[in-house]
Amino acid sequence: INIIIGTHRLIQKDIEFKNLGFLIIDEEHRFGVAHKEKIKNLKAICVYTTSCHYLDLEYCKNKGIVVTNTPGYATDAIAEYLYFLALCCLKRLPIQIKYGKQEFSDIFLQSELKGKKVGIIGMGNIGKKIADMCYRAGNKIFYYSLNKYIDEYRMIGLQELFTNCDIIFCCLTIDGT
């Protein structure tokens, strides 16, 4: 077998490969040294998630194993979900649900997303998508990023972002990229 695609079940103890060169795992999994040693001829690992923080990238580099991820995986869905969570917090939806209140009183309507200063930490695909959504909703966008510059929004320092923004979205992967 040269190429195999599947779940983490492929790297369990009872399954063996003699000459596997390429492995695609369809979900996040703690892929440790023992798993990699089991597949001696491994040349590449492809994950179809945005981040591959759960892989030992240093080990892969030292062994010449190419690691690829899937940039753009679920970008829209993640950005929409984060935007939705911000709206839920502003409208105090958890309190409404907890106490069974579904009313249009000032306490639930007084805080609007429009006009808020939105800070974004990490201006990758998801951060940019959230910035665009918030901008269209009437927000002023600020961001902090170590490696991207986006002309249409204002980049500021991290401390200034925390001090001046009403809502902050952290759009970094677990490994900080």
Buried (B, 14 or more C-beta within 10 A) or exposed (E): EEEBEEEBEBBEEEEEBEEBBBBBBBEBBEBEEEBBEBBEEBBBBBBBBBBBBBBBBEBBEEBEBEBEBEEEBBBEEBBBEBBEEBBEEBBBBEEBEEEEEEEEEEEBEEBEBEEBBBBBBBBBBBBBBBBBBBBEBEBBBBBBBEEEEBEEBEBBEEEEBEEEBBBBBEBBBEEEE
